[in-house]
Amino acid sequence: MATAVQLFFPLEASPSLPDRVKRNAVRLGGRKVSKEGVLMIEANAHRSQERNREAAREKLKELILTAAAPPPPRRRKTRPTKGSIERRLKAKTGRGTIKKMRGKPASDE
């Protein structure tokens, strides 16, 4: 007896989800979303069909919660500190010195 479960949820036709959440859910769903906007979740990790149903509902809940999360704050541009600039330039000159040492030694005549 097969215990795998497929859960179909119409994302595009759902009246309870805001448009932003729908767009994010379609993007997160990827290939699991059909052209009509129906999300298909498959669960077959457990041996009983009831536990697979519960797992599929949990996956749907996680996807919608992830889609409903607020976007991360925008990155603010910052300038490098004076100390970090000095450390970078010191490291560059050190690497240049190491590379100069790789050459043939100068002849003393």
C-alpha positions in Angstrom: 0.0 0.0 0.0 1.4 3.4 -1.0 1.7 5.9 1.7 3.0 8.9 -0.2 0.9 12.1 -0.1 0.5 14.9 -2.6 -0.9 18.2 -1.3 -2.2 20.7 -3.9 -2.7 24.3 -2.8 -3.9 27.0 -5.2 -1.6 29.9 -4.4 -2.8 32.3 -7.1 -6.5 31.7 -6.3 -6.1 31.9 -2.5 -8.1 34.9 -1.2 -6.5 34.7 2.2 -2.9 35.5 1.0 -1.7 39.0 0.2 -0.2 39.5 -3.3 3.3 40.0 -1.9 3.1 36.6 -0.1 1.8 34.9 -3.2 4.6 36.3 -5.3 7.2 35.2 -2.7 5.6 31.7 -2.4 5.6 31.2 -6.2 9.3 32.2 -6.2 10.2 29.9 -3.3 8.1 27.0 -4.7 10.0 27.0 -8.0 9.2 24.0 -10.1 6.6 22.8 -7.6 4.2 25.5 -8.8 2.3 24.9 -12.0 1.5 27.5 -14.7 -1.9 27.9 -13.2 -0.4 28.8 -9.8 -1.1 25.6 -8.0 1.6 24.5 -5.5 2.2 20.7 -5.3 3.9 19.4 -2.1 4.9 15.7 -2.0 5.6 13.9 1.3 6.7 10.3 1.5 9.2 10.3 4.4 7.0 8.4 6.9 5.5 4.9 6.8 1.9 6.0 7.6 -0.2 8.1 5.3 -1.5 10.2 8.1 2.0 11.3 9.2 2.8 12.1 5.6 -0.3 14.3 5.4 0.8 16.1 8.5 4.3 16.5 7.1 2.9 17.9 3.8 0.8 20.4 5.8 3.9 21.4 7.8 5.9 22.0 4.6 3.1 24.2 3.3 3.0 26.1 6.5 6.8 26.6 6.5 6.7 27.8 2.9 4.0 30.4 3.6 5.7 31.6 6.7 8.9 32.0 4.8 7.1 33.9 2.1 5.4 36.1 4.6 8.6 37.1 6.4 9.5 40.8 6.0 12.3 41.5 3.6 15.8 42.0 5.1 16.8 45.6 5.7 18.7 47.2 2.9 22.5 47.3 3.2 23.9 50.7 4.2 27.1 51.7 2.4 30.0 52.2 4.7 33.6 53.4 4.1 36.5 51.3 5.2 38.2 52.5 8.4 41.6 54.1 8.3 43.1 51.2 10.2 41.7 48.7 7.7 43.1 50.7 4.8 46.5 50.8 6.4 46.5 47.0 7.1 45.5 46.3 3.5 48.3 48.4 2.1 50.8 46.9 4.6 49.8 43.4 3.4 50.1 44.4 -0.2 53.7 45.7 0.3 54.5 42.5 2.2 53.3 40.3 -0.7 55.2 42.5 -3.1 58.4 42.0 -1.1 57.9 38.2 -1.0 57.4 38.2 -4.8 60.6 40.2 -5.3 62.5 37.6 -3.3 61.5 34.9 -5.7 63.7 36.3 -8.4 67.3 35.3 -9.1 69.8 36.7 -6.7 71.8 39.7 -7.9 75.5 38.9 -8.8 78.1 40.7 -6.7 80.9 41.8 -9.0 
